[in-house]
Amino acid sequence: MLKSLFDPSTIYQRRARRCLENARMAALEHETAAEFHAALGRMYRERVARLERELSPSPAPSVIIDTSLPPRVSALRRSEPRAGQAFLEQGSAAAS
């Protein structure tokens, strides 16, 4: 029994198995990171293309702003406050 624990070939096999498992985990982590970075690369290429389109001279503006319409930010507000929640006006300081 003790011979199997301290046998050099057994020790080497256990160490080799641990190294193999560590290598598999590292490969998986690096493949995942590579997929993530590839997605980031695509996102930034799309962003560059969009910004280049926005900055390129065009005969008509890409965004038409109609000042006669009310701003659409009001649609984002909550319809009613929750119980016990007080809203402060923008720019006002909270009493301490």
N, CA, C and O atoms as CSV, one atom per row, in Angstrom:
chain,resi,resn,atom,element,x,y,z
A,1,MET,N,N,0.821,-1.194,0.000
A,1,MET,CA,C,0.000,0.000,0.000
A,1,MET,C,C,0.862,1.252,0.000
A,1,MET,O,O,0.670,2.144,-0.827
A,2,LEU,N,N,1.822,1.321,0.938
A,2,LEU,CA,C,2.672,2.509,0.976
A,2,LEU,C,C,3.562,2.597,-0.253
A,2,LEU,O,O,3.901,3.692,-0.702
A,3,LYS,N,N,3.932,1.469,-0.788
A,3,LYS,CA,C,4.774,1.470,-1.977
A,3,LYS,C,C,4.042,2.121,-3.150
A,3,LYS,O,O,4.659,2.830,-3.945
A,4,SER,N,N,2.719,1.887,-3.266
A,4,SER,CA,C,1.967,2.484,-4.367
A,4,SER,C,C,1.841,4.006,-4.209
A,4,SER,O,O,1.709,4.730,-5.196
A,5,LEU,N,N,1.882,4.481,-2.954
A,5,LEU,CA,C,1.803,5.930,-2.727
A,5,LEU,C,C,3.125,6.631,-3.038
A,5,LEU,O,O,3.136,7.754,-3.543
A,6,PHE,N,N,4.209,5.977,-2.742
A,6,PHE,CA,C,5.514,6.613,-2.890
A,6,PHE,C,C,6.315,6.110,-4.087
A,6,PHE,O,O,7.488,6.453,-4.236
A,7,ASP,N,N,5.698,5.311,-4.928
A,7,ASP,CA,C,6.366,4.808,-6.125
A,7,ASP,C,C,6.581,5.978,-7.099
A,7,ASP,O,O,5.628,6.692,-7.410
A,8,PRO,N,N,7.796,6.182,-7.578
A,8,PRO,CA,C,8.067,7.320,-8.462
A,8,PRO,C,C,7.192,7.353,-9.710
A,8,PRO,O,O,6.796,8.431,-10.151
A,9,SER,N,N,6.886,6.205,-10.280
A,9,SER,CA,C,6.046,6.208,-11.488
A,9,SER,C,C,4.613,6.629,-11.150
A,9,SER,O,O,3.964,7.302,-11.950
A,10,THR,N,N,4.113,6.237,-9.966
A,10,THR,CA,C,2.778,6.640,-9.537
A,10,THR,C,C,2.732,8.138,-9.268
A,10,THR,O,O,1.781,8.818,-9.656
A,11,ILE,N,N,3.753,8.644,-8.609
A,11,ILE,CA,C,3.832,10.083,-8.325
A,11,ILE,C,C,3.861,10.867,-9.631
A,11,ILE,O,O,3.181,11.884,-9.768
A,12,TYR,N,N,4.653,10.388,-10.591
A,12,TYR,CA,C,4.742,11.076,-11.879
A,12,TYR,C,C,3.396,11.047,-12.614
A,12,TYR,O,O,3.008,12.044,-13.223
A,13,GLN,N,N,2.684,9.923,-12.566
A,13,GLN,CA,C,1.382,9.827,-13.227
A,13,GLN,C,C,0.357,10.774,-12.611
A,13,GLN,O,O,-0.421,11.402,-13.329
A,14,ARG,N,N,0.355,10.878,-11.274
A,14,ARG,CA,C,-0.561,11.820,-10.620
A,14,ARG,C,C,-0.228,13.251,-11.006
A,14,ARG,O,O,-1.120,14.050,-11.291
A,15,ARG,N,N,1.062,13.571,-11.013
A,15,ARG,CA,C,1.488,14.912,-11.392
A,15,ARG,C,C,1.121,15.198,-12.855
A,15,ARG,O,O,0.665,16.296,-13.175
A,16,ALA,N,N,1.319,14.219,-13.736
A,16,ALA,CA,C,0.988,14.387,-15.150
A,16,ALA,C,C,-0.515,14.583,-15.339
A,16,ALA,O,O,-0.934,15.380,-16.179
A,17,ARG,N,N,-1.336,13.855,-14.556
A,17,ARG,CA,C,-2.796,14.036,-14.638
A,17,ARG,C,C,-3.200,15.434,-14.188
A,17,ARG,O,O,-4.054,16.068,-14.809
A,18,ARG,N,N,-2.582,15.917,-13.100
A,18,ARG,CA,C,-2.882,17.277,-12.628
A,18,ARG,C,C,-2.490,18.307,-13.680
A,18,ARG,O,O,-3.236,19.252,-13.937
A,19,CYS,N,N,-1.324,18.125,-14.284
A,19,CYS,CA,C,-0.869,19.057,-15.331
A,19,CYS,C,C,-1.805,19.025,-16.531
A,19,CYS,O,O,-2.103,20.066,-17.117
A,20,LEU,N,N,-2.267,17.837,-16.896
A,20,LEU,CA,C,-3.194,17.702,-18.011
A,20,LEU,C,C,-4.502,18.421,-17.712
A,20,LEU,O,O,-5.033,19.128,-18.569
A,21,GLU,N,N,-5.019,18.247,-16.513
A,21,GLU,CA,C,-6.267,18.923,-16.126
A,21,GLU,C,C,-6.072,20.441,-16.114
A,21,GLU,O,O,-6.937,21.180,-16.584
A,22,ASN,N,N,-4.953,20.904,-15.585
A,22,ASN,CA,C,-4.667,22.342,-15.591
A,22,ASN,C,C,-4.556,22.874,-17.013
A,22,ASN,O,O,-5.044,23.966,-17.304
A,23,ALA,N,N,-3.922,22.118,-17.899
A,23,ALA,CA,C,-3.784,22.548,-19.293
A,23,ALA,C,C,-5.140,22.609,-19.982
A,23,ALA,O,O,-5.398,23.526,-20.761
A,24,ARG,N,N,-6.012,21.637,-19.700
A,24,ARG,CA,C,-7.357,21.661,-20.288
A,24,ARG,C,C,-8.152,22.865,-19.803
A,24,ARG,O,O,-8.842,23.517,-20.586
A,25,MET,N,N,-8.055,23.158,-18.515
A,25,MET,CA,C,-8.763,24.318,-17.969
A,25,MET,C,C,-8.217,25.624,-18.554
A,25,MET,O,O,-8.987,26.528,-18.881
A,26,ALA,N,N,-6.900,25.721,-18.685
A,26,ALA,CA,C,-6.304,26.925,-19.262
A,26,ALA,C,C,-6.734,27.093,-20.720
A,26,ALA,O,O,-7.009,28.208,-21.161
A,27,ALA,N,N,-6.793,25.997,-21.461
A,27,ALA,CA,C,-7.231,26.072,-22.860
A,27,ALA,C,C,-8.676,26.548,-22.937
A,27,ALA,O,O,-9.010,27.385,-23.776
A,28,LEU,N,N,-9.525,26.027,-22.079
A,28,LEU,CA,C,-10.923,26.452,-22.056
A,28,LEU,C,C,-11.042,27.934,-21.719
A,28,LEU,O,O,-11.795,28.660,-22.367
A,29,GLU,N,N,-10.302,28.385,-20.707
A,29,GLU,CA,C,-10.336,29.799,-20.325
A,29,GLU,C,C,-9.855,30.700,-21.460
A,29,GLU,O,O,-10.442,31.752,-21.714
A,30,HIS,N,N,-8.791,30.287,-22.138
A,30,HIS,CA,C,-8.260,31.106,-23.226
A,30,HIS,C,C,-9.187,31.109,-24.437
A,30,HIS,O,O,-9.307,32.127,-25.117
A,31,GLU,N,N,-9.845,29.982,-24.716
A,31,GLU,CA,C,-10.813,29.957,-25.812
A,31,GLU,C,C,-11.988,30.876,-25.511
A,31,GLU,O,O,-12.471,31.585,-26.393
A,32,THR,N,N,-12.448,30.862,-24.260
A,32,THR,CA,C,-13.537,31.751,-23.859
A,32,THR,C,C,-13.109,33.204,-23.988
A,32,THR,O,O,-13.869,34.029,-24.495
A,33,ALA,N,N,-11.917,33.524,-23.542
A,33,ALA,CA,C,-11.418,34.899,-23.647
A,33,ALA,C,C,-11.263,35.305,-25.112
A,33,ALA,O,O,-11.532,36.453,-25.463
A,34,ALA,N,N,-10.837,34.387,-25.962
A,34,ALA,CA,C,-10.685,34.699,-27.385
A,34,ALA,C,C,-12.044,35.010,-28.016
A,34,ALA,O,O,-12.152,35.938,-28.817
A,35,GLU,N,N,-13.086,34.239,-27.662
A,35,GLU,CA,C,-14.430,34.525,-28.170
A,35,GLU,C,C,-14.893,35.899,-27.714
A,35,GLU,O,O,-15.479,36.650,-28.494
A,36,PHE,N,N,-14.633,36.232,-26.448
A,36,PHE,CA,C,-15.029,37.526,-25.902
A,36,PHE,C,C,-14.319,38.663,-26.635
A,36,PHE,O,O,-14.946,39.656,-27.003
A,37,HIS,N,N,-13.017,38.518,-26.843
A,37,HIS,CA,C,-12.265,39.572,-27.521
A,37,HIS,C,C,-12.651,39.683,-28.989
A,37,HIS,O,O,-12.628,40.780,-29.547
A,38,ALA,N,N,-13.004,38.576,-29.623
A,38,ALA,CA,C,-13.477,38.633,-31.008
A,38,ALA,C,C,-14.790,39.410,-31.077
A,38,ALA,O,O,-15.005,40.198,-31.998
A,39,ALA,N,N,-15.667,39.182,-30.096
A,39,ALA,CA,C,-16.931,39.925,-30.057
A,39,ALA,C,C,-16.675,41.413,-29.825
A,39,ALA,O,O,-17.329,42.260,-30.432
A,40,LEU,N,N,-15.726,41.727,-28.948
A,40,LEU,CA,C,-15.376,43.144,-28.740
A,40,LEU,C,C,-14.823,43.766,-30.008
A,40,LEU,O,O,-15.145,44.909,-30.332
A,41,GLY,N,N,-13.997,43.028,-30.723
A,41,GLY,CA,C,-13.448,43.532,-31.976
A,41,GLY,C,C,-14.537,43.842,-32.988
A,41,GLY,O,O,-14.501,44.881,-33.647
A,42,ARG,N,N,-15.522,42.928,-33.114
A,42,ARG,CA,C,-16.644,43.183,-34.025
A,42,ARG,C,C,-17.424,44.416,-33.590
A,42,ARG,O,O,-17.796,45.243,-34.423
A,43,MET,N,N,-17.675,44.543,-32.279
A,43,MET,CA,C,-18.435,45.674,-31.782
A,43,MET,C,C,-17.722,46.990,-32.105
A,43,MET,O,O,-18.355,47.947,-32.551
A,44,TYR,N,N,-16.410,47.037,-31.879
A,44,TYR,CA,C,-15.687,48.276,-32.148
A,44,TYR,C,C,-15.579,48.559,-33.639
A,44,TYR,O,O,-15.578,49.724,-34.037
A,45,ARG,N,N,-15.485,47.513,-34.489
A,45,ARG,CA,C,-15.488,47.757,-35.934
A,45,ARG,C,C,-16.818,48.347,-36.373
A,45,ARG,O,O,-16.850,49.254,-37.206
A,46,GLU,N,N,-17.933,47.835,-35.814
A,46,GLU,CA,C,-19.251,48.393,-36.116
A,46,GLU,C,C,-19.355,49.828,-35.620
A,46,GLU,O,O,-19.936,50.678,-36.294
A,47,ARG,N,N,-18.800,50.098,-34.457
A,47,ARG,CA,C,-18.838,51.456,-33.907
A,47,ARG,C,C,-18.042,52.416,-34.785
A,47,ARG,O,O,-18.481,53.536,-35.045
A,48,VAL,N,N,-16.874,51.977,-35.237
A,48,VAL,CA,C,-16.055,52.806,-36.122
A,48,VAL,C,C,-16.828,53.105,-37.406
A,48,VAL,O,O,-16.856,54.246,-37.867
A,49,ALA,N,N,-17.452,52.080,-37.978
A,49,ALA,CA,C,-18.212,52.290,-39.216
A,49,ALA,C,C,-19.366,53.262,-38.987
A,49,ALA,O,O,-19.618,54.132,-39.820
A,50,ARG,N,N,-20.067,53.117,-37.862
A,50,ARG,CA,C,-21.185,54.018,-37.562
A,50,ARG,C,C,-20.707,55.447,-37.382
A,50,ARG,O,O,-21.312,56.381,-37.909
A,51,LEU,N,N,-19.612,55.621,-36.631
A,51,LEU,CA,C,-19.094,56.975,-36.413
A,51,LEU,C,C,-18.567,57.585,-37.707
A,51,LEU,O,O,-18.721,58.786,-37.929
A,52,GLU,N,N,-17.950,56.776,-38.559
A,52,GLU,CA,C,-17.489,57.297,-39.844
A,52,GLU,C,C,-18.666,57.730,-40.708
A,52,GLU,O,O,-18.584,58.741,-41.406
A,53,ARG,N,N,-19.770,56.968,-40.665
A,53,ARG,CA,C,-20.968,57.377,-41.412
A,53,ARG,C,C,-21.522,58.682,-40.867
A,53,ARG,O,O,-21.950,59.547,-41.631
A,54,GLU,N,N,-21.517,58.828,-39.534
A,54,GLU,CA,C,-22.034,60.058,-38.934
A,54,GLU,C,C,-21.169,61.260,-39.270
A,54,GLU,O,O,-21.681,62.364,-39.451
A,55,LEU,N,N,-19.860,61.053,-39.354
A,55,LEU,CA,C,-18.950,62.162,-39.610
A,55,LEU,C,C,-18.778,62.475,-41.092
A,55,LEU,O,O,-18.272,63.542,-41.439
A,56,SER,N,N,-19.184,61.575,-41.959
A,56,SER,CA,C,-19.009,61.835,-43.385
A,56,SER,C,C,-20.009,62.895,-43.830
A,56,SER,O,O,-21.145,62.917,-43.356
A,57,PRO,N,N,-19.591,63.772,-44.737
A,57,PRO,CA,C,-20.512,64.816,-45.203
A,57,PRO,C,C,-21.650,64.185,-46.001
A,57,PRO,O,O,-21.426,63.357,-46.883
A,58,SER,N,N,-22.864,64.590,-45.675
A,58,SER,CA,C,-24.027,64.074,-46.392
A,58,SER,C,C,-24.902,65.253,-46.784
A,58,SER,O,O,-24.895,66.273,-46.096
A,59,PRO,N,N,-25.649,65.141,-47.864
A,59,PRO,CA,C,-26.465,66.259,-48.324
A,59,PRO,C,C,-27.605,66.595,-47.370
A,59,PRO,O,O,-27.973,67.764,-47.249
A,60,ALA,N,N,-28.167,65.611,-46.696
A,60,ALA,CA,C,-29.262,65.864,-45.764
A,60,ALA,C,C,-28.843,65.413,-44.373
A,60,ALA,O,O,-28.096,64.444,-44.235
A,61,PRO,N,N,-29.316,66.104,-43.342
A,61,PRO,CA,C,-28.967,65.668,-41.986
A,61,PRO,C,C,-29.549,64.295,-41.698
A,61,PRO,O,O,-30.653,63.967,-42.134
A,62,SER,N,N,-28.796,63.507,-40.962
A,62,SER,CA,C,-29.258,62.155,-40.651
A,62,SER,C,C,-30.310,62.155,-39.551
A,62,SER,O,O,-31.081,61.203,-39.435
A,63,VAL,N,N,-30.351,63.215,-38.739
A,63,VAL,CA,C,-31.335,63.333,-37.666
A,63,VAL,C,C,-32.091,64.634,-37.864
A,63,VAL,O,O,-31.495,65.706,-37.968
A,64,ILE,N,N,-33.398,64.527,-37.915
A,64,ILE,CA,C,-34.227,65.720,-38.058
A,64,ILE,C,C,-34.839,66.000,-36.699
A,64,ILE,O,O,-35.540,65.159,-36.136
A,65,ILE,N,N,-34.572,67.183,-36.178
A,65,ILE,CA,C,-35.071,67.558,-34.858
A,65,ILE,C,C,-36.247,68.495,-35.047
A,65,ILE,O,O,-36.107,69.574,-35.622
A,66,ASP,N,N,-37.404,68.081,-34.563
A,66,ASP,CA,C,-38.614,68.910,-34.638
A,66,ASP,C,C,-38.808,69.533,-33.267
A,66,ASP,O,O,-39.190,68.847,-32.319
A,67,THR,N,N,-38.548,70.823,-33.159
A,67,THR,CA,C,-38.637,71.504,-31.865
A,67,THR,C,C,-40.070,71.756,-31.438
A,67,THR,O,O,-40.302,72.139,-30.292
A,68,SER,N,N,-41.044,71.553,-32.326
A,68,SER,CA,C,-42.437,71.775,-31.944
A,68,SER,C,C,-42.995,70.621,-31.115
A,68,SER,O,O,-44.009,70.778,-30.435
A,69,LEU,N,N,-42.339,69.470,-31.169
A,69,LEU,CA,C,-42.789,68.315,-30.386
A,69,LEU,C,C,-42.204,68.359,-28.981
A,69,LEU,O,O,-41.079,68.821,-28.791
A,70,PRO,N,N,-42.966,67.876,-27.983
A,70,PRO,CA,C,-42.411,67.845,-26.618
A,70,PRO,C,C,-41.326,66.774,-26.536
A,70,PRO,O,O,-41.327,65.825,-27.321
A,71,PRO,N,N,-40.404,66.924,-25.592
A,71,PRO,CA,C,-39.358,65.911,-25.454
A,71,PRO,C,C,-39.965,64.585,-25.019
A,71,PRO,O,O,-40.970,64.562,-24.309
A,72,ARG,N,N,-39.354,63.471,-25.447
A,72,ARG,CA,C,-39.890,62.152,-25.148
A,72,ARG,C,C,-39.365,61.596,-23.835
A,72,ARG,O,O,-39.665,60.455,-23.485
A,73,VAL,N,N,-38.590,62.379,-23.104
A,73,VAL,CA,C,-38.038,61.909,-21.840
A,73,VAL,C,C,-39.144,61.673,-20.825
A,73,VAL,O,O,-39.007,60.817,-19.952
A,74,SER,N,N,-40.232,62.415,-20.926
A,74,SER,CA,C,-41.313,62.260,-19.957
A,74,SER,C,C,-41.899,60.849,-19.964
A,74,SER,O,O,-42.461,60.421,-18.956
A,75,ALA,N,N,-41.786,60.125,-21.059
A,75,ALA,CA,C,-42.317,58.769,-21.116
A,75,ALA,C,C,-41.512,57.792,-20.272
A,75,ALA,O,O,-41.986,56.692,-19.988
A,76,LEU,N,N,-40.309,58.169,-19.866
A,76,LEU,CA,C,-39.463,57.284,-19.084
A,76,LEU,C,C,-39.719,57.369,-17.584
A,76,LEU,O,O,-39.250,56.514,-16.833
A,77,ARG,N,N,-40.444,58.369,-17.142
A,77,ARG,CA,C,-40.694,58.536,-15.709
A,77,ARG,C,C,-41.731,57.540,-15.217
A,77,ARG,O,O,-42.558,57.056,-15.990
A,78,ARG,N,N,-41.680,57.239,-13.919
A,78,ARG,CA,C,-42.666,56.347,-13.317
A,78,ARG,C,C,-43.998,57.078,-13.234
A,78,ARG,O,O,-44.051,58.296,-13.066
A,79,SER,N,N,-45.071,56.304,-13.356
A,79,SER,CA,C,-46.395,56.916,-13.313
A,79,SER,C,C,-46.792,57.316,-11.890
A,79,SER,O,O,-47.502,58.304,-11.702
A,80,GLU,N,N,-46.348,56.571,-10.905
A,80,GLU,CA,C,-46.676,56.901,-9.514
A,80,GLU,C,C,-45.525,56.476,-8.611
A,80,GLU,O,O,-44.893,55.450,-8.862
A,81,PRO,N,N,-45.243,57.247,-7.566
A,81,PRO,CA,C,-44.142,56.877,-6.668
A,81,PRO,C,C,-44.531,55.681,-5.803
A,81,PRO,O,O,-45.704,55.457,-5.507
A,82,ARG,N,N,-43.526,54.933,-5.412
A,82,ARG,CA,C,-43.758,53.820,-4.499
A,82,ARG,C,C,-44.077,54.350,-3.110
A,82,ARG,O,O,-43.745,55.485,-2.770
A,83,ALA,N,N,-44.720,53.516,-2.321
A,83,ALA,CA,C,-45.071,53.918,-0.953
A,83,ALA,C,C,-43.804,54.177,-0.151
A,83,ALA,O,O,-42.883,53.361,-0.150
A,84,GLY,N,N,-43.763,55.303,0.521
A,84,GLY,CA,C,-42.620,55.638,1.358
A,84,GLY,C,C,-41.434,56.202,0.592
A,84,GLY,O,O,-40.378,56.432,1.180
A,85,GLN,N,N,-41.585,56.428,-0.698
A,85,GLN,CA,C,-40.475,56.951,-1.500
A,85,GLN,C,C,-40.808,58.382,-1.893
A,85,GLN,O,O,-41.825,58.640,-2.537
A,86,ALA,N,N,-39.952,59.299,-1.503
A,86,ALA,CA,C,-40.158,60.703,-1.830
A,86,ALA,C,C,-39.195,61.095,-2.948
A,86,ALA,O,O,-38.010,60.764,-2.913
A,87,PHE,N,N,-39.721,61.799,-3.929
A,87,PHE,CA,C,-38.900,62.280,-5.028
A,87,PHE,C,C,-38.489,63.716,-4.755
A,87,PHE,O,O,-39.296,64.518,-4.286
A,88,LEU,N,N,-37.254,64.038,-5.044
A,88,LEU,CA,C,-36.759,65.399,-4.903
A,88,LEU,C,C,-36.710,66.046,-6.282
A,88,LEU,O,O,-36.470,65.375,-7.286
A,89,GLU,N,N,-36.936,67.330,-6.318
A,89,GLU,CA,C,-36.802,68.064,-7.561
A,89,GLU,C,C,-35.332,68.065,-7.951
A,89,GLU,O,O,-34.451,68.047,-7.092
A,90,GLN,N,N,-35.079,68.085,-9.241
A,90,GLN,CA,C,-33.692,68.084,-9.715
A,90,GLN,C,C,-33.004,69.368,-9.258
A,90,GLN,O,O,-33.542,70.464,-9.416
A,91,GLY,N,N,-31.820,69.221,-8.696
A,91,GLY,CA,C,-31.055,70.360,-8.231
A,91,GLY,C,C,-31.299,70.704,-6.769
A,91,GLY,O,O,-30.563,71.508,-6.198
A,92,SER,N,N,-32.305,70.119,-6.156
A,92,SER,CA,C,-32.555,70.418,-4.746
A,92,SER,C,C,-31.693,69.532,-3.874
A,92,SER,O,O,-31.381,68.404,-4.255
A,93,ALA,N,N,-31.313,70.009,-2.738
A,93,ALA,CA,C,-30.477,69.236,-1.818
A,93,ALA,C,C,-31.367,68.526,-0.797
A,93,ALA,O,O,-32.387,69.058,-0.359
A,94,ALA,N,N,-30.960,67.332,-0.436
A,94,ALA,CA,C,-31.719,66.570,0.574
A,94,ALA,C,C,-31.443,67.130,1.951
A,94,ALA,O,O,-30.304,67.463,2.278
A,95,ALA,N,N,-32.483,67.232,2.755
A,95,ALA,CA,C,-32.315,67.726,4.125
A,95,ALA,C,C,-31.659,66.648,4.974
A,95,ALA,O,O,-32.042,65.480,4.907
A,96,SER,N,N,-30.677,67.035,5.766
A,96,SER,CA,C,-30.026,66.029,6.600
A,96,SER,C,C,-30.312,66.213,8.050
A,96,SER,O,O,-29.831,65.440,8.877
